[in-house]
Amino acid sequence: MFKSYKYRIYPDESQKKLIVKHIDSVRFVYNLALETKNSAYIGSKVILSPFDLIKQLPELKQECTWLKEVNSQSLQQSIQNMDIAFKKFFKGAGFPKFKKKSNIGSFSVPQSVLIEDNLLFIPKFKKGIKIIQHRSINGIIRNATISKTSTGKYFASILVDDGIPFPKKHKIKESNTIGIDLGIKDFATTSKGEVINNPKHLRKSLSKLKYIQSKYSKYKGKRTQQRLALAHEKVANKRKDFLHKTSRMIINSHDNIALEKLNVEGMLKNHKLAQSISDASWGTFIWMLEYKSEWNGNNVLKIGQFAPSSKTCNICGTINNELTLKDRMWTCKNGHILDRDINAAKNIKAFALKKMLSGTDSKNQNELPTLVGVLTSESICHLG
């Protein structure tokens, strides 16, 4: 399995300058490769491969001699990254954009990475960079990514191959599956009725952020800019810590996890909820669940985003099309009193299990009028 270890590094002044030079150079090569690829296609309908562009690097170095101070493999990797961005575009992502110059950035070191005696050795750096190895590396180092944050901190992400194969996937059964409904009022609600509170890190820090932002808008000082960056970084770190701990707790407690596909990008267009949705970071949370599930043999099951999980009674299967976001508790026409989030979590679990048992596509999940026949009638009444 491939795993990534992130460490804080402390470069000296000369090393900081060389790191910035690497970041600027890989951005320059990325933008130039993107422009060349676009021009070749627009002008003569020629599609340049990354290898065609990499072959032009020696000639480019003769013209831009400062590129010789930078690791050539890092420059080649920036072209490969540009090609990956194009592949993602053809799969439905946005068209690759030119990278803007900023005080943050990163560059990759595909080979010749060594950590020894709390020093990180990479090509073009004459001496090792001090690294804080808070946990040991188990496996073979494949590559490294050196990054600089807006607060002036430096990190190294080390990709390691530990040689351990992915574990066998757990069997999908009702007893070892849990449904999770993600929300804003509560971060997550499970089909067992467990509620994970939403810490709302951004909202709690909003008054302080606004105060520092107003000071920066008025004076434009570097010191205030640093304070603002540190305040935002603190919020981001708190959020990331919460997401890691919560995802790990769920992975360790359950073999299979059922979720609803979320169109987060579309939801962010709702300006009344955009800030709260961004603060919750559902996309990052699902991503963490997915890669940690691969490490542990768990299954992540997903249902379609249009499945009526909130509007369907998990007991009798009737659908309440009049349900609104304001309705946290509701009663179905057969008299069952339902908590909106718990009901949705139970339905997500049932819909996901039905999809696995019947092989139906997620696009057809909104065509499931009832839960009868998904599982036994007894298990439906006591789902979760």
LINVEN-V314164 format. One record per residue. N is the residue number from 1. OMEGA is omega in radians with two decimals (none if undefined). Layout:
BEGIN
((N & OMEGA) (N & OMEGA))
END
This chain:
BEGIN
((1 & 3.05) (2 & 3.09) (3 & -3.11) (4 & 3.10) (5 & -3.13) (6 & -3.10) (7 & 3.02) (8 & 3.08) (9 & -3.09) (10 & 3.12) (11 & 3.04) (12 & -3.03) (13 & 3.14) (14 & 3.12) (15 & 3.08) (16 & 3.13) (17 & 3.14) (18 & 3.07) (19 & 3.11) (20 & 3.12) (21 & 3.08) (22 & -3.13) (23 & 3.14) (24 & -3.09) (25 & -3.14) (26 & 3.06) (27 & 3.12) (28 & -3.13) (29 & 3.09) (30 & -3.11) (31 & 3.14) (32 & 3.11) (33 & 3.12) (34 & 3.12) (35 & 3.13) (36 & -3.14) (37 & 3.12) (38 & -3.11) (39 & -3.13) (40 & -3.13) (41 & -3.13) (42 & -3.07) (43 & -3.04) (44 & 3.11) (45 & 3.11) (46 & 3.11) (47 & -3.13) (48 & 3.09) (49 & 3.10) (50 & 3.13) (51 & 3.07) (52 & -3.12) (53 & 3.13) (54 & 3.13) (55 & -3.12) (56 & -3.09) (57 & 3.13) (58 & 3.11) (59 & 3.12) (60 & -3.14) (61 & 3.08) (62 & 3.14) (63 & 3.13) (64 & -3.00) (65 & -3.13) (66 & 3.10) (67 & 3.14) (68 & 3.13) (69 & -3.04) (70 & 3.11) (71 & -3.07) (72 & 3.14) (73 & 3.08) (74 & 3.10) (75 & 3.11) (76 & -3.14) (77 & 3.11) (78 & 3.07) (79 & 3.08) (80 & 3.11) (81 & 3.09) (82 & 3.12) (83 & 3.08) (84 & 3.10) (85 & 3.09) (86 & 3.12) (87 & 3.10) (88 & 3.11) (89 & -3.14) (90 & 3.08) (91 & 3.06) (92 & 3.12) (93 & 3.14) (94 & 3.14) (95 & -3.13) (96 & -3.12) (97 & 3.05) (98 & -3.12) (99 & 3.14) (100 & 3.07) (101 & 3.13) (102 & -3.13) (103 & 3.06) (104 & 3.11) (105 & -3.12) (106 & 3.01) (107 & -3.08) (108 & 3.04) (109 & -3.01) (110 & -3.06) (111 & 3.03) (112 & 3.08) (113 & -3.11) (114 & 3.04) (115 & -3.08) (116 & 3.11) (117 & 3.13) (118 & 3.08) (119 & 3.10) (120 & -3.14) (121 & 3.09) (122 & -3.10) (123 & 3.11) (124 & 3.08) (125 & -2.99) (126 & 3.10) (127 & -3.08) (128 & 3.09) (129 & 3.14) (130 & -3.11) (131 & 3.10) (132 & -3.09) (133 & -3.08) (134 & 3.02) (135 & -3.04) (136 & 3.12) (137 & 3.11) (138 & -3.14) (139 & -3.12) (140 & 3.12) (141 & -3.13) (142 & 3.10) (143 & 3.14) (144 & 3.05) (145 & 3.14) (146 & -3.08) (147 & 3.08) (148 & -3.12) (149 & 3.14) (150 & 3.13) (151 & 3.10) (152 & 3.09) (153 & -3.10) (154 & -3.12) (155 & 3.04) (156 & 3.06) (157 & -3.06) (158 & 3.09) (159 & -3.03) (160 & 3.00) (161 & -3.08) (162 & 3.09) (163 & -3.13) (164 & 3.13) (165 & 3.08) (166 & -3.14) (167 & 3.11) (168 & -3.11) (169 & 3.08) (170 & 3.06) (171 & -3.12) (172 & 3.11) (173 & 3.12) (174 & -3.04) (175 & -3.10) (176 & -3.14) (177 & 3.09) (178 & 3.06) (179 & -3.12) (180 & 3.06) (181 & -3.14) (182 & -3.10) (183 & -3.14) (184 & 3.13) (185 & 2.96) (186 & -3.07) (187 & -3.13) (188 & 3.06) (189 & -3.08) (190 & 3.12) (191 & 3.06) (192 & -3.14) (193 & 3.11) (194 & -3.12) (195 & 3.08) (196 & -3.08) (197 & 3.09) (198 & -3.09) (199 & 3.10) (200 & -3.08) (201 & -3.10) (202 & -3.11) (203 & -3.13) (204 & -3.11) (205 & -3.00) (206 & -3.11) (207 & 3.12) (208 & 3.14) (209 & 3.13) (210 & 3.14) (211 & -3.13) (212 & 3.13) (213 & 3.13) (214 & 3.09) (215 & -3.13) (216 & 3.13) (217 & -3.09) (218 & -3.01) (219 & 3.13) (220 & -3.12) (221 & 3.14) (222 & 3.14) (223 & 3.12) (224 & 3.09) (225 & 3.11) (226 & 3.10) (227 & -3.13) (228 & 3.12) (229 & 3.12) (230 & 3.13) (231 & 3.10) (232 & 3.12) (233 & 3.13) (234 & 3.10) (235 & -3.13) (236 & 3.14) (237 & 3.09) (238 & -3.13) (239 & -3.13) (240 & 3.11) (241 & 3.11) (242 & -3.11) (243 & 3.13) (244 & -3.10) (245 & -3.12) (246 & 3.14) (247 & 3.12) (248 & 3.12) (249 & -3.13) (250 & -3.14) (251 & -3.11) (252 & -3.03) (253 & -3.03) (254 & -3.12) (255 & -3.08) (256 & -3.05) (257 & 3.12) (258 & -3.12) (259 & 3.05) (260 & 3.06) (261 & -3.09) (262 & 3.03) (263 & -3.04) (264 & -3.13) (265 & 3.11) (266 & 3.14) (267 & -3.11) (268 & 3.10) (269 & 3.04) (270 & -3.01) (271 & 3.13) (272 & -3.08) (273 & -3.01) (274 & -3.10) (275 & -3.13) (276 & 3.13) (277 & 3.11) (278 & -3.13) (279 & -3.13) (280 & 3.11) (281 & 3.13) (282 & -3.11) (283 & 3.12) (284 & -3.14) (285 & 3.13) (286 & 3.10) (287 & 3.11) (288 & 3.11) (289 & -3.08) (290 & -3.08) (291 & 3.08) (292 & 3.06) (293 & 3.09) (294 & -3.13) (295 & -3.01) (296 & -3.14) (297 & 3.11) (298 & 3.05) (299 & 3.02) (300 & -3.13) (301 & -3.10) (302 & 3.05) (303 & -3.12) (304 & -3.09) (305 & -3.13) (306 & 3.09) (307 & -3.07) (308 & -3.06) (309 & -3.13) (310 & -3.01) (311 & -3.10) (312 & 3.07) (313 & -3.09) (314 & -3.11) (315 & -3.08) (316 & 3.07) (317 & 3.12) (318 & -3.09) (319 & 3.10) (320 & -3.11) (321 & -3.13) (322 & -3.09) (323 & 3.12) (324 & -3.14) (325 & -3.13) (326 & -3.06) (327 & 3.13) (328 & 3.04) (329 & 3.10) (330 & -3.10) (331 & 3.12) (332 & -3.04) (333 & 3.10) (334 & 3.01) (335 & 3.13) (336 & 3.12) (337 & -2.98) (338 & 2.93) (339 & -3.01) (340 & -3.02) (341 & 3.11) (342 & 3.11) (343 & 3.14) (344 & -3.14) (345 & 3.11) (346 & 3.11) (347 & 3.10) (348 & 3.10) (349 & -3.10) (350 & 3.12) (351 & -3.13) (352 & 3.12) (353 & 3.11) (354 & 3.12) (355 & -3.13) (356 & -3.10) (357 & -3.08) (358 & -3.14) (359 & -3.14) (360 & 3.13) (361 & -3.10) (362 & 3.14) (363 & -3.11) (364 & -3.10) (365 & 3.14) (366 & 3.12) (367 & -3.14) (368 & -3.06) (369 & -3.11) (370 & 3.10) (371 & -3.12) (372 & -3.12) (373 & 3.09) (374 & 3.11) (375 & 3.05) (376 & -3.10) (377 & -3.14) (378 & -3.09) (379 & 3.11) (380 & -3.09) (381 & -3.11) (382 & -3.05) (383 & 3.11) (384 & none))
END
